Amino acid sequence: MVNLLGVDAGQTVTKAVVVDAATGEEISSAEARVPELTPRPGWFERDMDAVWNGCAEAIRKAIAPVGGDSVAAVGLCGHNDGCYPVDAAFRPVRNAILATDSRAESYVDRHDARALALTGQVPFAASPAALQKWLRDNEPDVVERARWLLFCKDWLRLRLTGVVATDPTEASASFTDVHTQRWSPAAFEHYGLAELADRHPPILDSAAVAGTVTAEAAALTGLRVGTLVATGAHDVDAAALGLGAITPGAVSIVMGTFSINQVVADHPHTDHRWQARAFLQAGRWLAMSTSAASASNLEWFAKTLWPGVLAVLEEEVAASTTEDLPIYLPFLRGSPDGSRPSGTFLGLRAHHTRGDLLRALLEGVVLNHRTHLDALRSAFPFHGAARVAGGGTRSPLWTQMLADGVNMAVEVTNGAEPGARGAALLAGISTGHYASLGEAVSTVRVVRTHEPSPPEVVRMRARSARYHSAVDALSSWWNE
């Protein structure tokens, strides 16, 4: 049996999945958690060596049932944005900064028409354009010592192979030309960062062979020395591949730390409400409308207010009322309008139960997804049902609520980890096991479908109006 290994390095958990190259099925998996560091409010970091050690641990555990010799190739994906800086000896020069970080909010111009036309997006607080300006101004010694400014998966692949590289999906976070999908000197100049252009890695195709596993990495992971390693991709692009949503008009949704809402496009239509970033194929784009406001709200609720809620989630929500519910704004880490808006329950009354608060929270997350999808729907044709991934898919009740709230059929596919699976499929393309993206996704199957319920569509439309009324009413207070 020939196996492929996919690694998905999120902002809290790194997952490794072994995929059977013949069937595309996940046959073993493991994960490792890396502590998040918050040295100041709004700052989110991780120790880079801990990130690598967690990755090595997850790989070692995932391949234990099949053996390292059975793995033909490795693919990686990871969270985008943020910054993983290393020196010329490939050692970290500071902690990694994560994509939920807001320290560079003052460097963001949400009406930067030049950036939008040139790069296909305007920056947010954790974009490379904003963070690298912040580092230059506030930690010049870090910038001086940094030879390479990397993304998460590129740091991990560097540790696996000793090769510095990135791919178009990651590179397009700030500094590539939206049309050519390659580094743009004009973009670096526009942001006043021309002197850092050479700190960014060479761009290789996502499915190219970027290197091979070194002896040092093999000793830590259990992989065979010389195992091929593909360049990999941004985790949302890998998830789209793992979900089978790869053709123009295909919609995919990720309910995780971030609310990811995206559609594949064959032209770079730009708008400040989404990011037009490079997709896995040249000449295709992934229009992404995102915010740091999705299923992580439930994790916060469980940790802070109701330990054990996950075991009774569906029962409690089913018992809650759908009348006179509070409105929940899920902006604990960010919003479609940046990091200033905050999370809150509005309309609390003495008769509300914990189950009512839970339902309001789930609906608030859904309505944030709706905000993003409505923006995309205004410009792009949607074809077929939306494919959905992330922690939210563990609850059929929540995915049905999503279908009702966004008024679209929603499909859940086979396999628990579409991001890692997509990374493994890229590795399979790099070795020739698959001839194309289309062949790679031929094994993706739909295992659960949710059709919108007309009465719930009507109710959620009314909830959406109240939700946006609350956002509008609070906007001036947030901006103060």
Number of C-alpha atoms within 10 A of each C-alpha: 9 14 27 28 35 36 35 33 29 22 23 15 16 25 25 33 32 28 26 21 23 15 12 24 17 23 15 17 24 19 21 20 18 19 14 15 15 12 9 9 9 16 17 22 24 20 17 23 16 14 25 22 17 20 28 27 21 23 28 23 19 26 26 15 12 15 15 21 14 18 22 22 29 34 35 33 36 29 21 27 29 27 25 25 26 24 18 10 8 17 16 22 19 20 18 24 27 26 24 25 25 24 20 21 20 11 18 18 14 16 11 13 14 13 23 21 18 20 28 30 27 27 27 28 25 26 24 25 26 24 26 22 19 18 16 15 11 11 13 13 12 17 23 12 15 23 22 26 23 28 29 30 29 26 30 24 29 21 22 27 22 18 18 20 24 27 26 26 27 29 29 27 25 29 27 25 22 27 19 12 23 17 22 20 14 17 21 18 14 15 16 12 17 14 9 19 17 11 16 18 20 14 18 17 20 30 27 19 21 24 21 21 25 17 15 13 20 19 14 15 23 19 28 21 18 15 21 22 28 30 31 40 33 33 26 27 31 32 29 30 28 31 30 25 27 26 17 18 19 21 29 27 27 26 23 21 23 23 28 24 28 29 28 28 25 14 15 20 17 20 19 19 19 24 27 31 31 32 28 26 15 13 14 21 28 30 28 25 25 25 24 24 28 33 23 21 24 22 18 13 16 15 12 9 11 14 12 10 19 14 9 10 16 17 12 18 20 13 12 18 15 13 8 11 21 23 23 24 26 29 24 18 23 25 22 20 13 19 23 18 22 16 17 14 15 14 11 15 10 5 7 15 16 15 20 22 22 23 26 25 24 23 25 27 26 27 27 26 27 22 18 22 22 14 16 22 12 8 11 15 15 17 13 14 19 26 23 26 28 21 18 21 22 12 13 15 17 20 26 21 25 30 24 25 27 24 19 19 19 25 25 22 20 17 22 18 23 29 35 33 33 35 35 39 36 38 31 31 22 26 20 11 18 19 12 16 20 14 12 24 21 12 15 19 14 14 10 13 18 20 17 19 17 11 10 16 19 14 15 22 18 11 20 22 12 13 22 16 11 15 15 11 11 13 13 10 10 12 8 6
